[in-house]
Amino acid sequence: MSAWNEIGDRCWVRRYDEWDLNVGLVVGSDGALVVDTRATTEEAEQLREHIRELTDLPVRWIVNTHSHFDHVNGNSVFTGATAYAHENTVAAVEGLVAETFAVAKVIDLGDRRVELLYLGNAHTAGDAVAVVPDVNVFFLGDLVEESQPPQYGDDSFPLEWPDTLERVIGTMPAGAIVVPGHGAVVDAEFARNQSADLGQVANTISDLHHAGTPLDKALAHTDGWPWEVSGLQDAIKRAYGVLGAPRRPTIPLLGPS
């Protein structure tokens, strides 16, 4: 387990061995804000103690980047904190209590702010980006991953993900610091390259579908992917569910000579 890494003024990230998860901490004059709370209450209790290494100010705000358990299950440990999440995230997690937003939200930390943005379907239906504008830090959750390929689950949107990530990248100033949900801190260029790979997945699936390839054949297709097809099974199924059953390709009839 690594120590806290200060990536901007009073803005830290800690990378935990469990799930290789990144947790963010932003401190303002009125309190501290945590980005994602780990997978269990026990892990969150450890996080709470680790936060005391940096500040005695109370944790007053939580941001959940999306609905998956490793990012939300520790919320209850931070009693007295107000959680924020996209409305689709709250709808997806039974029992999650949070202030919701649809497109954008500003959290006032006293002498600085954290901005929450939602720019479309991607890893899930509710991926929130937490921006600390005074230090150009972007907490992207699982919109981007560094230590493994992006994870397509049965709640992902493989055809929309590349465009959503491009919209996020479009909000980044020069020198932006990008914190992925898992793995090392990266930059906008890394995010842009991963967006291109996500686009390659979307385009390959669309090409297979357009060619009339049935789902079972698409799931076994090995060419044209940036990552192993074994990790793309849900992506292919989800995209085919959106595109519908592929039509059998037809050969155009020759006209009269």
N, C-alpha and C positions, 0 to 999 in steps of 0.2 A: 504494500500500500504506500503510495507516495504521500508527501507532505503537501501543504497548501502551496500553490503557485500564484503569486501576485502578478496578474497580467495587465493591470492598470491600477490607478490610484484607488485604494480600498475596494478592489475588485479581484476576487480570487477564484481559482478552480482547484478542486481536489479530485483526483482520479482514484477510485476504489477498485481493489482487486475483484470484489464481488460484482459480477456482470460487466467488469471494466467500465463502470459508470462514472461519468463526470457530474459533480455537484458544483453549483456556482454559489458564491456568496458576495453580495454587494452591500456595503455599509454606508449609510448616510448619517446625518446629524440626529435624525429622529429614530434610528433603529437599523436593523439588519434585514435583508431580503435573501431568501434561499431559493435557488433554482433547482427543483427536483429534490425528493426527500428519501430516496433509496427504496429498497424492496420490502423491508420488514420494519416493524417497530424497534426491534433490537438494533438493526443497522442505523435507524434514525436516532436512537438514543446515543449511539457512538458518535454520529455526526454532530449532535447537539454538544457533546463534550469537546469535539474537535473545534467547533466554532468558538468555544471559550478560549482557545489558544490565541484567537485574533481579536476578540472584542467582548466587552461585558455588556454591550447594548443588547436589548431584547430582540429576538427574531419576531418582527411584527408582520412580515409578509412572506408568502410562499408563492412561487410560480411553478405550476406543473406544465411542462412542455407538451405532454400528450398523455394518453390514457393508459399506457402500459404499466404493469405492476411495479417494475423496478424504478419508476419515476414518481409514483404517487402513494405507495403503501405506507410511507413513513409520516404522512401529514399529521396524523393524530398526536404525535409526540410533541409537536410545537403548539402547545395550548396557548391561546391568546393571539395567535397569528391568523391573519386573514389570507386565505388561499385564493389565487386567481387562476383561471383556466378558460380555454375556449369553450363555448357552449356545447359543442359536439363532444368534447372530452368529458364534461360533466354528465352528459346524456349516456355516455358509453360505460361509465364506472358506477356501479351500484353503490350507493352510500357516500359518494364523494361530495363533500360540502365545499363549495367554492363560489366566489363572485365570478360571474361569467361575462364574457365580452364576445362581440360578433366579428369585428374587424380590427379595432384598435382600442387601447386603454393605456392611460398614463398613471403610474404609481409614484406619488410624491414621497421621497425619503427625507425631506427636509431641505438639505442643501444640494440635492441632485434628484434626478428622476430616472425611472426605468420605464421604457416604452414596450408595450406588448403589441405584436402584429400578427394577424392571420391573413395569409395570402393565397390560400387554396388547399385543396386535397393533395395529399402526398403520402408520407409514411402512414398516416391515419387521416381521419376526417377532421382532426382538431389540432394540428401541429401549430403551437404558438412559438413565436420568436421573441426572445427577451433581449432588448437592446439597451445598453448603457451608453448613451450618446456622448457624454463628456470624455469617455476614454475609448470610444469606437469599438466596444466589445459586443459581439453578437452571440448569444447562447441559442443554438439552433436545435437542441434536442436531437432526435434521430432523423431529422431532415438530411443530415450528413453524418457519416461514420468514418472514422479514420483507421481503426484497428481491424476492421473486417468490412466486407462489402455491405452496402445498405441492405437492410432486412425487409423483405417483402413478406408481410403476413396476410392472413385472410381478411384483414381490414385495411389493406393498402390500396393505393390508386396508381398503378404503374403507368398508365397512359397520361395522367395529369401531373405526376410528381416532377418531371423535368421542368415543365413550364412554371410550376409553383416555386421551385428552387431558383430558377432564373429571375423571377420577380423579387425574391428575397435578395439575391446577389445585386440586383439593380438598386437596392436601397443602401448598399455599403459604400462608404467613402474610401478613398485611398488609404491603405494601411490598416484596414479593418482587421480585428482579431476575431477569429471564428472558433467557437467552442463547440465541438460535436458532442452528440450524446454519449459516445463511447470512443476512447482513444485519445491521442495527443491533440493539443491545440494546433490549429492550422490557420490558413489565411484564405482570402477570397479566391485566389488562383486555384487552391485545392478544391474549394467548393465548386468552382466553375468546371474543373476537370471532371469531378464526380457527376455534375449535372450532365455533361456530355455523355458519360457512360450510362446514366439513367435514360438519356434520350436514345442511346443505341439499343437498350433493352426495349423501349417502347416502339421504336421503328422496326426492329426485328420481328416483334410480335405482330405488328400491323402488316408487315410484308408477308409473313406466313399466313395470316388470316386472309389477306387479299388474294393470295395464290390458291386459296381453297384448301389449305392444309387442315386436316381435322385435328381436334384437340389432342388426341393421344399421340399423333405424330409430332405435333408442336412441342409437347412435353419431352419428347425424346430427341428433338433437334439439337445438334451440337455446334453448329456454325453460327457466327455472327454475334455471339454474346461477349461482353467484356468480363464476365465472371462465369464460374461453373454453372451449367444449367441445373444441376441438382439443387442449387440455392434459389432458383427462379421459378420453381413449380407453382407457388402461389401467385406470382406475378403473371404467369401465362394464363392460369385459370381465371384470375380476376379480370384480366383484359379481355379474354374470350367471352366472359360473362357480359361485359359491356358491349362488345362488338357483335355478339350473337353468333349463331351457327354459320360457319363459312359457307359461301356458295361454291358449288362445283364450277371450276373454271370452264369457260366455253371457248370453242374454236370458231372464229368468225367464218361464216359461209362465204364462198367465193361468189361474186356476182356473175351475171351472164358475160360470156366472152364476146 
